Amino acid sequence: VRGYRSRTLEADGYRLHLLEARGTGSGPPVMMLHGIGSTAADYAVLAPGLRALGSRVRLPDFPGHGLTPPPLGGMVPTALREMMLTLADQLLDEPSVVIGNSLGGIAALELAIARPDRVAALVLVSPGGAPMDEAGLSQFVRSLHLDDDPAALAFIDRFLAARSPLAVGGPRWGLPARHLLAKGVKQRLTLPAVRSLLSALTPDDLVRAEMMVSLTMPVMLYWGAEDRVFPPGALDFWCASLPPHTHLYVPPDQGHAPFLDDPVEFTRALAEFLEMRGGAPTG
C-alpha cells in the first residue's frame, strides 16, 4: 500500500531482509538503519517523506531483527559489523544518503568510515555509541532490561517527547498508544538476539572521537531535545567529536525517535539539510 516491496539479499552466507521502494526525488538513494529492537516496518509512518528524498529508499532489518536471522556466529558486535559491511557492498550500488537512528547510528557511522565512497551524506539521529566506562555501560544495558510493565512504560516515557502524540494521545494515535508501544518494546527487547547483543557489549565496542576525523561527506546530527534514553553527556560527545562541517539540529518537543514524535518535521528537516548540502535535492 505504501509502495514498498519485501526483498532478501544474500552474500557470503549472510541473509538480509529489507523493504525497498522507488523514490520520487531526483537525488541519490536513501537507506535508513533502525535502532535496537526495532524493524524496517516501523518506519512505515515515514514512507511518503522518505520516498521524496531520493531515487530509491531501502529499509533493512538488522540481523536478529524483523525478518533477518541472526548471524551464525551469534549476535555479537563484531558479527553484526561484518555482516552489515558485507551486505552494504551489494546493497549500496551507488553513493547513498545513509540515515541511522540509535544502534543504526553506530552502523551508519561505521559504514561511512569503512565505505566513504558509498555514502553521499550521513545523518545520525540520536546515535548510540558515545563512550562509557564499564559501570556506565552496565547501568545503560540494565535500563534496557524491561522485565515488567512499569519498567516498559518508564522506558517509553524516556523514549518519547512529553508532547508526542504517542505519549499524550490525540486524534491520530489515541490514548492507548503509549501502553501498546510499551508492550511491543518490552517484547522486542527481551528477544534472545537482542539480549545477546546487549550482554556482549563492552566499552571497546563504542565510538572513539578519532574515528570521525576522516568523515568528509555532508554530516547531520539530529538529536531530539527531549531524548532521555542515553546518559547525560552523550550529545556533548557527538558535538565535540564530529567534524566541524556537521550540521546540528536539536528540535524541541522531540525525543529519541523524532520520526514518531513528529514525522512531518523530521522529513522536512532532512530534506532541508540534503538540499543545503547537495546530498539529495528533492523532486
C-alpha positions as CSV (number, residue, x, y, z in Angstrom):
1,V,0.0,0.0,0.0
2,R,2.9,2.4,0.8
3,G,4.9,1.4,-2.3
4,Y,7.4,-0.9,-0.6
5,R,8.3,-4.4,-1.6
6,S,10.0,-7.1,0.6
7,R,13.4,-8.3,-0.6
8,T,16.1,-10.7,0.6
9,L,19.8,-10.2,-0.1
10,E,22.3,-12.9,0.3
11,A,26.1,-12.7,0.4
12,D,28.9,-14.8,1.9
13,G,26.4,-16.9,3.8
14,Y,24.6,-13.9,5.3
15,R,20.9,-13.2,4.6
16,L,19.4,-9.7,5.0
17,H,15.7,-8.7,4.7
18,L,14.8,-5.2,3.6
19,L,12.0,-3.1,2.4
20,E,12.6,-1.2,-0.8
21,A,10.7,1.4,-2.8
22,R,11.2,3.6,-5.8
23,G,11.6,7.2,-4.7
24,T,10.1,10.4,-6.1
25,G,13.1,12.6,-5.6
26,S,16.0,13.3,-8.0
27,G,18.8,12.7,-5.6
28,P,20.8,9.6,-4.6
29,P,19.2,6.6,-2.9
30,V,18.4,6.7,0.8
31,M,19.0,4.0,3.3
32,M,17.7,4.2,6.9
33,L,19.0,2.0,9.6
34,H,16.8,1.3,12.7
35,G,17.6,1.0,16.4
36,I,17.9,-2.0,18.6
37,G,14.6,-3.9,19.0
38,S,13.1,-2.1,16.0
39,T,12.4,-3.2,12.5
40,A,12.3,-1.7,9.0
41,A,8.5,-1.9,9.0
42,D,8.4,0.5,12.0
43,Y,9.3,3.3,9.6
44,A,6.1,3.0,7.5
45,V,5.0,6.3,9.0
46,L,7.8,7.9,7.1
47,A,7.1,6.3,3.8
48,P,6.0,9.3,1.8
49,G,8.6,11.6,3.3
50,L,11.5,9.2,2.8
51,R,10.5,8.5,-0.8
52,A,10.6,12.2,-1.6
53,L,14.2,12.4,-0.5
54,G,15.8,10.4,-3.3
55,S,15.5,8.0,-6.2
56,R,15.1,4.9,-4.1
57,V,14.6,4.0,-0.4
58,R,16.0,1.0,1.4
59,L,15.0,-0.1,4.9
60,P,17.0,-3.1,6.1
61,D,16.2,-5.3,9.1
62,F,19.3,-5.7,11.3
63,P,20.5,-9.2,12.0
64,G,18.2,-10.8,14.6
65,H,15.5,-8.2,14.0
66,G,12.4,-8.3,11.9
67,L,12.8,-10.9,9.1
68,T,16.6,-11.0,9.1
69,P,18.0,-14.0,11.0
70,P,20.9,-13.5,13.5
71,P,24.4,-14.3,12.3
72,L,25.6,-17.9,12.5
73,G,28.3,-16.8,15.0
74,G,25.7,-15.3,17.3
75,M,24.6,-11.7,18.0
76,V,27.9,-10.1,19.0
77,P,29.0,-6.6,17.8
78,T,31.8,-7.9,15.6
79,A,29.5,-10.3,13.7
80,L,26.9,-7.5,13.3
81,R,29.5,-5.2,11.9
82,E,31.0,-7.7,9.5
83,M,27.5,-8.7,8.2
84,M,26.4,-5.2,7.6
85,L,29.6,-4.2,5.8
86,T,29.4,-7.3,3.6
87,L,25.8,-6.7,2.6
88,A,26.4,-3.0,2.2
89,D,28.8,-3.7,-0.6
90,Q,26.0,-5.2,-2.5
91,L,23.2,-3.1,-1.3
92,L,24.8,0.3,-1.8
93,D,25.4,0.1,-5.6
94,E,25.9,3.8,-5.8
95,P,26.6,6.6,-3.3
96,S,23.6,6.9,-1.0
97,V,22.3,9.0,1.8
98,V,22.7,6.9,5.0
99,I,20.5,7.6,8.0
100,G,20.9,5.8,11.2
101,N,18.9,6.0,14.5
102,S,20.3,4.8,17.8
103,L,22.0,1.5,17.1
104,G,21.6,2.3,13.5
105,G,23.6,5.5,14.1
106,I,26.7,3.4,15.1
107,A,26.2,1.2,12.0
108,A,25.8,4.2,9.7
109,L,28.9,5.9,11.1
110,E,31.0,2.7,10.7
111,L,29.7,2.3,7.2
112,A,30.7,5.9,6.3
113,I,34.1,5.3,7.8
114,A,34.7,2.0,6.1
115,R,33.0,2.8,2.7
116,P,33.2,6.6,2.3
117,D,32.8,6.3,-1.5
118,R,29.3,4.7,-0.9
119,V,28.0,7.4,1.4
120,A,26.8,10.7,-0.3
121,A,25.6,12.1,3.1
122,L,25.4,10.8,6.6
123,V,22.6,11.6,9.0
124,L,22.9,10.5,12.6
125,V,19.6,10.5,14.6
126,S,20.2,10.2,18.3
127,P,23.1,7.9,17.6
128,G,24.3,5.3,20.1
129,G,27.9,4.6,20.8
130,A,29.1,7.5,22.9
131,P,31.9,6.3,25.2
132,M,31.1,4.8,28.6
133,D,33.1,3.0,31.2
134,E,32.2,-0.5,32.3
135,A,30.0,0.8,35.2
136,G,28.2,3.3,32.9
137,L,27.7,0.7,30.2
138,S,26.4,-1.8,32.6
139,Q,23.9,0.7,34.0
140,F,22.7,1.6,30.5
141,V,22.2,-2.0,29.5
142,R,20.2,-2.6,32.7
143,S,18.0,0.3,31.7
144,L,17.0,-1.7,28.6
145,H,16.0,-4.8,30.6
146,L,12.3,-4.3,30.5
147,D,11.2,-7.2,32.7
148,D,7.8,-5.8,33.7
149,D,5.1,-3.4,32.5
150,P,6.2,-0.5,34.8
151,A,9.7,-0.7,33.5
152,A,8.5,-0.7,29.9
153,L,6.3,2.3,30.5
154,A,9.1,4.2,32.2
155,F,11.3,3.4,29.2
156,I,8.6,4.8,26.8
157,D,8.5,7.9,28.9
158,R,12.2,8.4,28.3
159,F,11.9,7.4,24.7
160,L,9.1,9.8,23.6
161,A,8.8,13.5,24.0
162,A,6.4,14.6,26.6
163,R,4.1,16.2,24.0
164,S,4.4,13.4,21.5
165,P,1.0,12.3,20.1
166,L,2.0,8.8,21.1
167,A,2.5,9.9,24.7
168,V,-0.5,12.2,25.2
169,G,-3.0,10.6,22.8
170,G,-5.0,12.6,20.3
171,P,-7.0,12.0,17.1
172,R,-4.1,10.4,15.2
173,W,-2.9,7.8,17.8
174,G,-5.3,7.7,20.7
175,L,-4.5,7.3,24.4
176,P,-3.8,3.5,24.4
177,A,-0.8,4.0,22.0
178,R,1.7,4.6,24.9
179,H,0.7,1.3,26.6
180,L,0.6,-0.6,23.3
181,L,4.0,0.7,22.4
182,A,5.4,-0.2,25.8
183,K,4.1,-3.8,25.4
184,G,5.7,-4.1,22.0
185,V,9.0,-2.7,23.1
186,K,9.1,-5.0,26.1
187,Q,8.6,-8.0,23.8
188,R,11.3,-6.9,21.4
189,L,13.9,-6.0,23.9
190,T,13.5,-9.4,25.6
191,L,14.2,-11.4,22.4
192,P,17.2,-13.7,22.7
193,A,19.1,-12.0,19.9
194,V,18.7,-8.5,21.4
195,R,19.7,-9.7,24.9
196,S,22.7,-11.5,23.4
197,L,23.9,-8.3,21.7
198,L,23.4,-6.2,24.8
199,S,25.2,-8.7,27.0
200,A,28.1,-8.8,24.6
201,L,28.7,-5.1,24.5
202,T,32.0,-3.8,26.0
203,P,33.4,-0.2,26.2
204,D,35.7,-1.2,23.3
205,D,32.7,-1.6,21.0
206,L,31.8,2.1,21.5
207,V,32.8,5.1,19.4
208,R,36.0,7.0,19.7
209,A,36.4,10.6,18.7
210,E,39.4,9.8,16.5
211,M,37.2,7.5,14.3
212,M,35.4,10.6,12.9
213,V,38.3,12.6,11.6
214,S,38.0,11.0,8.1
215,L,34.4,12.0,7.5
216,T,34.4,14.4,4.5
217,M,30.8,13.8,3.3
218,P,28.0,16.1,4.5
219,V,27.0,15.1,8.0
220,M,23.9,16.0,10.1
221,L,23.5,15.3,13.8
222,Y,19.7,15.2,14.6
223,W,19.1,15.0,18.4
224,G,15.7,15.4,19.9
225,A,15.9,17.8,22.8
226,E,13.8,15.5,25.0
227,D,15.9,12.4,24.3
228,R,16.3,10.7,27.8
229,V,17.4,7.3,26.6
230,F,21.1,7.9,26.6
231,P,23.2,9.1,29.6
232,P,23.8,12.9,30.0
233,G,26.8,14.0,28.1
234,A,26.2,11.8,25.0
235,L,25.1,14.8,22.9
236,D,28.2,16.8,24.1
237,F,30.5,13.9,22.9
238,W,29.0,13.9,19.5
239,C,29.1,17.7,19.2
240,A,32.7,17.8,20.2
241,S,33.8,14.8,18.1
242,L,32.0,15.1,14.7
243,P,33.8,17.2,12.0
244,P,33.3,20.9,12.0
245,H,31.1,20.9,8.9
246,T,28.5,18.8,10.8
247,H,25.0,20.4,10.8
248,L,23.5,20.1,14.2
249,Y,19.7,20.1,14.7
250,V,18.2,19.8,18.2
251,P,14.4,20.3,17.8
252,P,12.2,20.8,20.9
253,D,9.3,18.5,21.6
254,Q,11.1,15.6,20.1
255,G,12.7,12.6,21.8
256,H,14.8,9.5,20.9
257,A,12.7,8.6,17.9
258,P,11.8,12.0,16.4
259,F,10.2,10.3,13.4
260,L,7.5,9.1,15.8
261,D,7.1,12.4,17.7
262,D,6.7,14.5,14.5
263,P,7.3,12.6,11.2
264,V,6.5,15.7,9.1
265,E,9.1,17.8,10.8
266,F,11.6,15.0,10.7
267,T,11.4,14.5,7.0
268,R,11.2,18.3,6.4
269,A,14.5,18.9,8.3
270,L,16.2,16.1,6.4
271,A,15.1,17.4,3.1
272,E,16.3,20.9,4.0
273,F,19.7,19.6,5.1
274,L,20.2,17.5,2.0
275,E,19.2,20.3,-0.3
276,M,21.5,22.7,1.5
277,R,24.4,20.3,1.4
278,G,23.7,19.0,-2.1
279,G,23.2,15.4,-0.8
280,A,19.8,14.7,-2.3
281,P,17.7,17.5,-3.9
282,T,14.1,16.6,-3.7
283,G,11.8,16.4,-6.7
